[in-house]
């Protein structure tokens, strides 16, 4: 449509409105022509390019498409949520790191401000706290110990507290391997004078002589005689004025390692040990026990029994492998 002349008496607004209407009408005409052409071509293309499709298949495809769209939307929402949570945690971590750095800096500044006296006071307070904690722990342990029942300790009190040298009647026993055996010490010693007469001629030829005598009651005595020569003054002729033969050593050797009776049987009323004690005089006789290391515990039971029978007891400990022995220069037993 041709524009009107500007000299027209119609208002300018009416011309603009007519232009818009004309344009819209033209656009509608063009759209109608395009749609008509597509509608004419659609059946032909459908017939050439596609095959008849079942309605159920179309419905299934549509449902699958909708399901995929829902999953895609859900995945997108979950991705957005995780990204938001990651940003929030990163922000929190950054805040904590900043706070930690600030606190460390403040602590370092405060530590640097402390002088030597303040640091010493701080160390003392820390040591005091540790000591108080240890003291409290000891108190608790003491309370636990005090709460436990205490075991009663029985002290054995024997009649004679001080030891004395033995004089007079004395009985000797060997306590070894959990057994006790009577040692016929005096009976074997009483045979020495006869042995001295027997070896007198041999002692003229040798300065020392060793032999055994016995056995008596399961023990032998191994003795050693030594000759001691007395010299003359230098103004007198001759080498020897006289000789003296003395007992140098006597050892009492058991004939068996299982000699005697077990100590638990020896404590019975009819044992050989009790029968031997019955021949002695309680209150005047002394019982000497030669004890080896393996029988210290049974020795206590024997000592208790002997004190009950009013015998004085002398203990002579011996190392393992060392026999009972005596000599003129040895010491006497000390009883209690």
C-alpha positions, 0 to 999 in steps of 0.5 A: 500500500502506498504511503499517504502524503505528509500533507494529508489531513489525517493524523500521523498515528493512523498511518502507522497503525495501517502500516502494522496491519498491512505487514501482519496480513502479509506475514500471515499470507506467507505462513499460509502458503508455506504450511500448504506446501509442507502439507502437500509434501508430507504424505509423499515423504512419509510414504517414501521414507517410513513404514507403518508404525504400531501405536504400542511401539510409539507409546513405548518410545514416548515412555522411554523418552520421558523416563530418560528425560526424568533421569537426566533432570534428576542427575542434573539436580544431583550434580548441582547439589554435590557441587553446592555441597563441595563449595560449602565444605571448601568454604568451611575448610578455608575458614578453619585453616585461617582460624588455625593459622591465626591461633598459631600466630597468637600463641607464638606471639604470646610465647615470645612475650614471656620472659625467662622467669615466666617460662620457669614459672610455667615449667614449675606449674607443669611439674607440680601438676604432674607430681600431684597426679602421681601422688593421687595415683599412689593414694589410690593404690594404697587404698586398694592395698589397705582394702585387701585382707592381710595375711597373718604371719606366724613367728616361731619363737624358740626357747634359746635365742643365743647360740652356745658352744656345744659341750657334752652329749652330741648326736650328728645327722646328715640332711640331704636329698630330702632324707635324714641319716644318723652319722656315727661320728663318735663311734668312728672317731673311737677307732682312731687310737687302734688305727694309730697303733696299726700305722705306727711303722708306716709313719716312720717312713712317711710324713703323711698317711691316709686310710679309711675305717668302717663302715658303721651305720652306712658311713666310712671315715677317711682319716689322714695322719701327719707326722710332726718332727721336733728339731734339736738346737744347733749346738747339739748333734743330730737332726731330730729330737722326737716326732709327734703324729697327729690327726690332720683331717677326718671325713665321714663318707656315706656308702650310698646316696640314698642313705637314711629315711625320708624326712616326712617318715622321720617325723613319725613317732615310730621312725628310726630318727625318733628311736635314735632321739629316744636314747639321748637326754633331752635338755642336755644333748645337742643334735647337730644337723649337717644340712645340704642346700637341697634340704633347707626347707625340711630342716625347719620341720626337723628343728621345730620337732627337736625344740618341741622335744627340748633338744638343743639344735646346731645347724652346720650348712654344707655346700653340695659335694663337700663331705662332713669333716672335722679336724683338731683345729676345726670349730665346735658346733654352736647350738640354740 
